[in-house]
Amino acid sequence: MAAKELKPAEPAAATESKATAGMGGLIAIVVGIVLGALVGVFGGESMWVATGGPTEEIDKLEKTIVQKNKYAEEAEAKAAAGGEDAAQQAELAKELRLQIPVVQARLVEVQELAQTHADKMGRNGLAQQDASYASRMWWTETAAKMIQFAGEIFLRLLTLLVIPLVVTSMICGVTSLGDVRNMGRMGGGTILFYFCTTGLAVVLGLILVLLIRPGEVSDSTFAYVTENVEAKRDTGVLDTLLDVFRGKEGPDNAGAGMFPKNLIQAAASTNVLALIVFAIVFGGMLTTIGEKGQVAIDFFDAANAAIMKMVHLVMWLAPIGIFGLVAWNIAKNGGGEAFAAELGRIGWYVATVVIGLLVHAAVLCLLLWLLTGRNPLQYTLGMSRALLTAVSTASSSASLPVTMECAEENNGVSRRSTSFVLPLGATVNMDGTALYEAVAVIFIAQSLGIVLSAGKLLVIVLTATLAAVGAAGIPEAGLITMVMVLQAVGLPLEGIGAILAIDWFLDRLRTTVNVFGDSVGAAVIDRQVVEKEIAAEA
């Protein structure tokens, strides 16, 4: 089966139109973020109190104190027993003991706030109700519930699209290569290069976020830990590796293995890793059965196009949904003061992502020089218009016509390479997105005080690498694929709200790295494969 005919490059006017639309969407999202932040900062504490936030936090704080005491005692026992990690366990116990008084102080503060609220509402039978206060709290509670509802619906819509999007996009990405038996050096080399650079980006992001630890704040009282089974489990390296393939039984692992017993059950439990592997193999097999397979390929092409339309529709609602998520995320953590602490964590998070993207861009430049002999600075300048288009549209697909033009006319990459490698890269090569997902997921875990085992870190590497292949080249697609990674390791989706306030900015940066990675791939394949094939044919 021959590879499907590539779409012709869009005219410049169409690309400019997409850039304008992208800028309009950006403005709407920024407005949603600003309004959400203002509502959360100035009305957050009132919404938090009105919706029973103090009661919930008291419960969480009490559990946190119990858990920290428990973990401190375990660490002290291990330190006393000696061993290779005795010093590390002693340091951990010391850190936990220092954190407990901070949590206790916050507990007293919240208890006093809850008592004051109860007095004004006349709920304790000892004080008369403050009518004006009660009325204000009723309206505040109503507004808070509507804001929470807007964010929750947006998050549900994103989650709804995960399974159909990953299945159809992965199958279409594989079938676009034609018969996998006749893929040839160009197809195989392109896939190998893209997978290697994407995997490298994930590992780089993982290393940086574990070194910088942007989500860890020593005096944070919001890092509630109610279960940390995996932190205590001693698992061998072999078992850890095997568990990635076979999965595990139990709620803390969600059975997230590459080869489940039941595919339907895997879909129902959102085992994205298994679905990605199945979709890749299934798509490859469709390309080997001739005309019968073409019927199914056409079906999945149409299904993928329909899902993409749905994604665009959901993203039209993004400003409202992001407003709700940002406002509620600030409000549920106590309003303005908590927001200041949150900004501190987000600042380190942004720095981690930006550093990672810059380092990965430097790695791509190094690969360009080593594998092609080209001057990285000159090549980057030649791609500057494509990179600026990527910043303005936040879309690899919308940037594709300009990317092809810059690669061919400014950098001398052959049409034979650009016409295959770049369209494929706009679909399956998302280095920046993969790096961002690794950093974001670990940041969320750190913010929640959740310690991820080596097995789950390996799941993040695999899932982020494979999910990036299924990340459509559209704005904010990283949000959808991040849902996949969060679900793969069993982290709460609500953690996304903590990073949405800055995602519009990071989306532009990671898309730029995605496009640059595509262009480097085209140059590498052109030098390593195409030029050699042309020389052999001559």
C-alpha positions in Angstrom: 0.0 0.0 0.0 1.5 3.3 -1.0 1.9 6.2 1.4 -1.1 8.6 1.4 -0.7 11.7 -0.7 0.6 14.6 1.3 -1.5 17.6 1.6 -0.3 20.6 -0.4 1.1 23.5 1.4 -1.4 26.1 2.4 -1.2 29.6 0.8 0.4 32.4 2.8 -3.0 34.1 3.2 -4.4 31.0 4.9 -1.5 30.8 7.3 -1.9 34.5 8.1 -5.6 33.9 8.7 -4.7 31.1 11.2 -2.2 33.4 12.8 -4.8 36.0 13.3 -7.3 33.5 14.7 -4.6 32.1 17.0 -3.9 35.6 18.3 -7.6 36.2 18.9 -7.8 33.0 20.8 -4.7 33.9 22.8 -6.2 37.3 23.7 -9.4 35.5 24.9 -7.4 33.1 27.0 -5.3 35.8 28.5 -8.5 37.7 29.4 -9.9 34.6 31.0 -6.7 34.1 33.0 -6.6 37.7 34.2 -10.3 37.7 35.2 -9.9 34.4 36.9 -6.9 35.5 38.8 -8.6 38.8 39.9 -11.7 36.9 41.1 -9.6 34.3 42.8 -7.3 36.8 44.6 -9.9 39.4 45.7 -12.8 37.0 46.3 -11.0 33.8 46.8 -11.0 33.7 50.6 -14.8 34.5 50.7 -15.5 31.7 48.2 -13.3 29.3 50.1 -15.1 30.0 53.4 -18.6 30.0 51.8 -18.1 26.6 50.1 -16.8 24.9 53.3 -13.1 25.2 52.4 -12.0 25.5 56.1 -13.7 22.3 57.1 -12.1 20.4 54.3 -8.7 21.9 55.0 -8.9 21.1 58.7 -9.5 17.5 57.8 -6.6 17.4 55.3 -4.3 19.2 57.7 -5.0 16.7 60.5 -4.3 13.8 58.1 -1.2 15.5 56.9 0.1 15.8 60.5 -0.6 12.1 61.2 1.1 11.1 57.9 4.2 13.2 58.5 4.6 11.9 62.0 4.2 8.3 60.6 6.8 8.9 57.9 9.2 10.6 60.3 9.0 7.7 62.7 9.7 5.2 59.8 12.6 7.3 58.6 14.0 7.5 62.1 13.7 3.8 62.6 15.5 3.1 59.3 18.2 5.7 60.2 18.7 4.0 63.6 19.0 0.6 61.9 21.9 1.8 59.8 22.5 0.8 56.2 23.6 2.6 53.1 20.7 5.2 53.2 20.9 5.9 56.9 22.1 9.4 56.5 19.4 10.1 53.8 16.7 8.7 56.1 18.0 10.8 59.0 17.8 13.9 56.9 14.3 13.0 55.7 13.2 12.6 59.3 14.6 15.9 60.3 12.9 17.7 57.4 9.5 16.1 58.3 9.9 17.1 61.9 10.5 20.7 60.9 7.4 20.7 58.6 5.0 19.4 61.3 4.9 22.7 63.4 4.2 24.7 60.3 1.2 22.5 59.5 0.1 22.7 63.1 0.2 26.5 63.0 -1.8 26.6 59.8 -4.3 24.2 61.4 -4.9 26.6 64.4 -5.3 29.5 61.9 -7.9 27.7 59.9 -9.8 26.5 63.0 -10.1 30.1 64.2 -11.3 31.2 60.8 -13.9 28.4 60.7 -15.1 29.3 64.2 -15.5 33.0 63.2 -17.5 32.0 60.2 -19.7 29.7 62.3 -20.3 32.4 64.8 -21.4 34.9 62.2 -23.7 32.4 60.5 -25.2 31.6 63.9 -24.4 27.9 63.6 -23.0 27.2 67.0 -26.1 28.3 68.9 -24.2 30.8 71.0 -24.1 33.8 68.7 -26.8 35.6 66.7 -26.6 35.3 63.0 -25.2 38.3 61.1 -27.9 38.7 58.4 -25.8 40.8 56.0 -22.9 38.4 56.4 -25.1 35.4 55.8 -26.6 37.0 52.7 -23.2 37.9 51.3 -22.0 34.3 51.9 -25.0 32.9 50.1 -24.3 34.9 47.0 -20.6 34.1 47.3 -21.3 30.4 47.5 -23.6 30.6 44.5 -21.0 32.4 42.4 -18.3 30.0 43.6 -20.3 27.0 42.5 -20.9 28.5 39.1 -17.2 29.2 38.6 -16.3 25.7 39.8 -18.9 24.3 37.4 -17.4 26.2 34.4 -13.9 24.8 35.1 -15.2 21.3 35.8 -17.1 21.1 32.5 -14.1 22.2 30.5 -11.9 19.6 32.2 -14.6 16.9 31.6 -14.7 17.9 27.9 -10.9 17.6 27.6 -11.0 14.2 29.4 -13.9 13.0 27.1 -11.7 13.4 24.0 -8.7 11.6 25.3 -9.5 8.1 24.3 -11.0 8.7 20.8 -8.2 11.2 20.0 -5.3 9.0 21.0 -6.7 6.0 19.1 -7.6 7.8 15.9 -4.6 10.1 15.7 -2.1 7.2 16.4 -3.7 5.0 13.8 -3.7 7.8 11.2 -0.1 8.7 12.0 1.0 5.2 11.3 -1.1 4.6 8.2 0.1 7.8 6.7 3.5 6.1 6.2 2.0 3.6 3.8 2.8 -0.2 4.0 5.1 -0.6 7.0 6.8 -3.5 5.2 8.0 -1.0 2.5 8.7 1.9 4.7 12.3 2.2 3.5 15.2 4.0 5.0 13.6 7.4 4.8 10.5 6.4 6.8 12.4 4.2 9.3 15.1 6.9 9.7 12.5 9.6 10.3 10.6 7.7 12.9 13.8 6.6 14.6 15.1 10.2 14.8 11.8 11.6 16.0 11.4 9.0 18.7 14.9 9.4 19.9 14.7 13.2 20.2 11.3 13.0 21.8 12.5 10.4 24.3 15.6 12.6 25.0 13.4 15.6 25.6 11.3 13.6 28.2 14.3 12.4 30.0 15.8 15.9 30.0 12.6 17.3 31.5 12.5 14.6 34.1 16.1 15.2 35.2 15.5 19.0 35.4 12.3 18.8 37.4 13.7 16.3 39.8 16.8 18.5 40.3 15.1 21.8 40.6 12.0 20.5 42.4 9.7 23.5 41.5 6.7 22.0 43.2 8.3 21.5 46.6 7.9 24.3 49.1 9.2 23.4 52.5 6.6 25.4 54.4 3.8 24.5 52.1 0.6 23.4 53.9 -1.2 22.5 50.7 0.9 19.4 50.0 -1.5 16.9 51.5 -0.4 13.3 51.6 -3.1 10.8 52.5 -1.5 7.8 50.8 2.1 7.1 50.0 2.3 3.4 49.6 4.8 3.4 46.7 7.3 5.5 48.6 7.6 2.6 51.1 7.6 -0.3 48.6 10.9 -1.9 47.8 10.6 -3.0 44.2 13.4 -4.6 42.2 14.6 -3.1 39.0 13.4 -6.1 37.0 10.0 -6.0 38.6 9.8 -2.3 37.9 10.6 -2.8 34.2 8.2 -5.8 33.9 5.4 -3.9 35.6 5.5 -1.3 32.8 4.6 -4.0 30.3 2.2 -6.2 32.3 0.7 -3.6 34.6 -0.3 -4.1 38.2 -3.4 -4.9 40.1 -4.6 -2.4 42.6 -6.0 1.2 42.7 -2.7 2.9 43.2 -1.3 1.6 39.9 -4.6 1.5 37.9 -3.2 -1.5 36.0 -1.3 0.8 33.6 0.6 -1.7 31.6 1.4 -1.8 27.9 -0.2 -5.2 27.4 -3.5 -5.5 29.4 -5.7 -8.6 29.5 -8.7 -6.7 28.1 -8.5 -3.8 25.7 -12.1 -2.6 26.6 -11.2 -2.6 30.2 -8.0 -0.7 29.5 -10.1 2.0 27.7 -12.6 2.2 30.5 -9.8 2.6 33.1 -8.0 5.1 30.8 -4.9 2.9 30.4 -3.5 5.2 27.7 -0.2 3.4 27.4 -1.9 0.2 26.3 -4.2 2.0 23.8 -1.2 3.8 22.2 0.7 0.5 21.7 -2.4 -1.2 20.3 -3.2 1.7 18.0 0.4 1.7 16.6 0.4 -2.0 15.9 -3.2 -2.0 14.6 -2.4 0.9 12.2 0.6 -0.9 11.0 -1.3 -4.0 10.2 -4.0 -2.1 8.3 -1.3 -1.0 5.9 -0.4 -4.6 5.0 -3.8 -5.9 3.9 -4.4 -4.0 0.7 -7.8 -2.6 -0.3 -9.6 -4.2 2.6 -7.4 -2.2 4.9 -8.0 1.0 3.0 -11.7 1.0 4.0 -10.7 1.0 7.6 -8.0 3.6 7.1 -10.5 5.9 5.4 -12.9 5.4 8.3 -10.2 6.3 10.9 -9.2 9.3 8.8 -12.7 10.6 8.9 -13.1 9.8 12.6 -9.9 11.6 13.3 -11.0 14.7 11.3 -14.3 14.7 13.3 -12.5 14.4 16.6 -10.2 17.3 15.6 -13.3 19.4 14.9 -14.5 18.5 18.4 -11.2 19.5 19.8 -11.4 22.9 18.1 -15.0 23.3 19.4 -13.8 22.6 23.0 -10.9 25.0 22.6 -13.4 27.7 21.7 -14.7 27.3 25.3 -11.2 27.4 26.7 -11.3 31.1 27.9 -14.4 30.4 30.0 -13.1 27.0 31.3 -9.7 28.4 32.1 -11.3 31.4 33.9 -13.2 28.9 36.0 -10.2 26.7 36.7 -7.9 29.5 37.5 -10.4 31.4 39.8 -11.4 28.2 41.6 -7.8 26.9 41.9 -6.9 30.2 43.7 -10.1 30.3 45.7 -10.0 26.7 47.0 -6.5 27.3 48.4 -7.5 30.4 50.4 -7.3 33.4 48.1 -4.7 36.1 47.9 -2.1 34.9 50.4 -2.2 31.4 49.0 -2.0 32.8 45.5 1.3 34.6 46.3 2.8 31.2 47.4 1.3 29.6 44.3 3.0 32.2 42.1 6.3 31.3 43.7 5.9 27.7 42.8 4.6 28.5 39.3 7.6 30.8 38.8 10.0 27.9 39.4 7.9 25.7 37.2 8.1 28.1 34.3 11.8 28.5 34.8 12.2 24.7 34.7 10.2 24.4 31.5 12.0 27.3 29.8 15.4 26.0 30.8 14.5 22.5 29.5 13.3 23.9 26.2 16.5 26.0 25.8 18.7 23.0 26.6 16.8 20.7 24.3 17.1 23.3 21.5 20.8 23.4 22.1 20.9 19.6 21.9 19.0 19.8 18.5 21.6 22.3 17.3 24.4 19.9 18.4 22.7 17.0 16.5 22.3 19.2 13.4 26.0 20.0 13.5 27.2 16.5 14.2 24.9 14.7 11.7 24.8 17.2 8.8 27.9 19.5 9.3 25.6 22.6 9.0 26.1 25.8 11.0 23.3 25.7 13.7 23.2 29.5 13.9 22.7 30.0 10.2 20.2 27.2 10.0 18.2 28.7 12.9 18.2 32.1 11.2 17.0 30.5 8.0 14.1 29.0 10.0 13.3 32.3 11.8 10.1 33.1 9.9 8.7 29.6 10.6 9.6 29.9 14.3 7.9 33.2 14.6 4.8 31.7 12.9 4.9 28.9 15.5 5.0 31.5 18.3 2.0 33.4 16.9 -0.2 30.4 16.0 0.9 27.9 18.7 0.3 25.3 16.0 2.8 23.0 14.2 0.2 22.3 11.6 -0.5 26.0 10.9 3.2 26.6 10.7 3.9 23.8 8.2 3.7 25.8 5.0 6.2 28.3 6.3 8.4 25.6 7.8 8.6 23.8 4.4 9.3 27.1 2.6 12.1 28.1 5.0 13.7 24.7 5.0 13.8 24.5 1.2 14.5 28.1 0.1 16.6 29.4 3.0 18.4 26.2 4.1 18.5 24.2 0.9 16.8 21.1 2.2 15.5 19.0 -0.7 11.8 18.9 -1.6 12.0 15.1 -1.4 12.9 15.4 2.3 10.6 18.3 3.3 7.5 16.9 1.6 7.7 13.7 3.7 9.6 14.5 6.9 8.0 17.9 7.8 4.3 16.9 7.4 5.1 13.7 9.4 6.9 15.8 12.0 4.0 18.2 12.4 1.9 15.2 13.3 4.1 12.9 15.4 7.2 15.0 16.5 6.4 17.0 19.6 9.7 17.3 21.6 8.7 20.5 23.4 5.3 19.1 24.3 6.8 15.9 25.6 9.3 17.8 27.8 6.6 20.0 29.1 4.4 17.0 30.0 7.2 15.4 32.0 7.9 18.6 33.9 4.2 19.4 34.5 3.3 16.0 35.7 6.2 15.8 38.2 5.5 19.4 39.3 1.8 18.5 40.0 3.0 15.4 42.0 5.5 17.5 44.0 2.9 20.2 44.7 0.5 17.5 46.1 3.3 15.9 48.2 3.0 12.7 46.2 6.2 10.6 45.9 6.3 8.7 42.6 8.1 5.4 42.4 10.8 4.5 39.8 8.1 2.5 38.0 5.8 5.4 37.6 8.7 7.6 36.5 9.3 5.1 33.8 5.6 5.1 32.9 5.9 8.9 32.6 8.8 8.6 30.2 7.0 6.0 28.0 3.6 7.7 28.1 4.9 11.2 27.5 7.0 10.0 24.6 4.2 8.0 23.0 1.5 10.6 23.8 3.5 13.3 22.2 3.2 11.3 19.0 -0.5 11.5 19.3 -0.5 15.2 20.1 -2.3 17.0 17.3 -0.4 20.0 15.9 -3.0 22.4 17.3 -3.0 25.1 20.0 -3.3 23.7 23.6 -3.0 20.0 22.4 -0.5 19.5 25.2 -3.3 20.0 27.7 -5.2 17.0 26.3 -2.1 14.8 26.1 -1.1 15.8 29.7 -4.4 14.4 30.8 -3.3 11.1 29.3 0.0 11.1 31.3 -1.7 12.2 34.5 -4.2 9.3 34.2 -1.4 6.9 33.4 0.2 7.4 36.7 -3.0 7.9 38.7 -2.6 11.7 39.6 -5.7 13.9 40.0 -6.7 15.8 37.0 -7.5 18.8 39.1 -3.8 19.5 39.4 -3.9 20.9 35.9 -5.6 24.0 37.3 -2.4 24.9 39.1 -0.5 25.4 35.8 -3.2 26.7 33.4 -2.5 30.3 34.3 0.8 30.2 32.5 0.1 27.5 29.9 -0.8 30.0 27.1 2.7 31.3 27.3 4.5 27.9 27.5 2.4 26.6 24.7 4.0 29.1 22.3 7.5 28.2 23.5 7.1 24.4 23.2 5.4 24.7 19.8 8.5 26.7 18.6 10.7 23.9 19.8 8.4 21.3 18.1 8.8 23.2 14.8 12.5 23.6 15.1 12.8 19.8 15.9 10.8 19.1 12.7 13.2 21.2 10.6 16.3 19.6 12.2 14.8 16.2 11.4 14.3 17.2 7.8 18.0 18.4 7.5 19.3 15.2 9.1 17.3 12.8 7.0 18.2 14.9 3.9 21.9 14.5 4.6 22.0 10.9 6.0 19.4 9.2 3.8 18.2 11.2 0.8 21.6 12.4 -0.5 23.0 8.9 -0.2 20.0 7.4 -2.0 20.3 9.9 -4.8 24.0 9.2 -5.1 23.3 5.4 -5.2 20.7 5.9 -7.9 23.1 7.9 -10.0 
